[in-house]
Amino acid sequence: MKHTSKPSLDVEVGPLRLKNPLLTASGTFGYGAEYAGFMDLNCLGALIVKGLSLKPRPGNPPPRIMETAGGMLNAIGLENVGVKAFIAEKLPFLQDFSVPVIANIFGETVEEYQEIAALLERAEGICALELNISCPNVKKGGVAFGADPALAAEVTKRVKSVTSLPLIVKLTPNVTDITLIAESVAAAGADVLSLINTITGMSVDVKRRIPHLANITGGLSGPAIKPIALRMVWQVVNRVEIPVIGCGGIATAEDALEFLIVGARAVQVGTANFITPTAIPDILKGLEAFLADQKLAAIDEIIGTLNC
C-alpha cells in the first residue's frame, strides 16, 4: 500500500514545540498584521515581532534603507510603538491566530531589558522572548551588550530572573569570536540562541560623495551574508549544548536546509519577506518537497547531519 502522508516538519527548539522550523526574523515582518493579507499567518512555525523598547522610538531619519548587491542595508534605528502600545494595540490581533508569538526586546540599560520582560511576562499570548543584545549599553560608554561576554551574560541572567518565558538570545556577528559570546549567554541561562543579526556596513553615493544612509552605517542583511551566518551557526552549534536558530540570507528551501544540516533546529527568514511576501510559505513547500524526494519521514532526520 502506498504511503501518502506528508513528512513531519515538527521541531523542538529547547522548550519550544513548533509545527515547522520557519520563523520570521524580527524587524522584517512588522507586528504580523502587515503580512496577513499575503499569507495565512498560521503557516508560520512562530512569528517574531519587530523589536520592542520600553518607550516608543521614532527611529533614524531617512534615508534609512538601501539596496546593495545581494542584500540590503538598513538603519531604521529600531523604530517601534513601545512595549505597552504593542500589548494594548498589536497583540490582540495576533491572538486570533494559532501561531506562537515571540517578542523581540531591546534596551539601553539592563534595567530597561528587565522592565520590558516583566511587562511581557504578564501579557497573554507571548510564548517566548528574544533578546536583541546588539544594542549599546549607555551605562558602559555605548559598548554593545553582545560585544562583551560579561555584559551579554549579565543582561541574559537579569532578564531570566524576571520571566518564566523561554529566553532566546540573538547574537551579533560584529565580534572577533562569536562562540565566546554564545558560551557566555548559554552559561547565564539562555534557553536558545539565534544568530546572526545584521553585519555593520555602509554604502556611498559616488557622485555626491556622501553616504547613502543618513546614519552613515547600517546593518547588512540578505543573501550576501548567508555564508558568514552559516559558518557562525556551525561554529556555535559545535560549542554549546543549547539549541540554535539560524538566520542570515535565507531565501529558499535549500538555504534553510543548509542551516538545518549544520545543526540549527529552526531558521528565521528576514530580508526575503521584503522581496517576496510569500517567501515563508514558498520555503515551507520546498522543505516538504525535499523530504518527500529524499523519502524522509521528518525534518528531524536532516538536522545536524553535516558530513565533514
Secondary structure, 3 states (H helix, E strand, C coil): CCCCCCCECCEEECCEEECCCEEECCCCCCCCHHHCCCCCHHHCCEEECCCECCCCECCCCCCCEEEECCEEEECCCCCECCHHHHHHHHHHHHCCCCCCEEEEECCCCHHHHHHHHHHHHCCCCCCEEEEECCCEEHHHCCEEHHHCHHHHHHHHHHHHCCCCCCEEEECCCCCCCHHHHHHHHHHCCCCEEEECCCEEEECEECCCCEECCCCCEEEEECHHHHHHHHHHHHHHHCCCCCCEEEECCCCCHHHHHHHHHCCCCEEEECCHHHHCCCHHHHHHHHHHHHHHHCCCCEHHHCCCCCCC
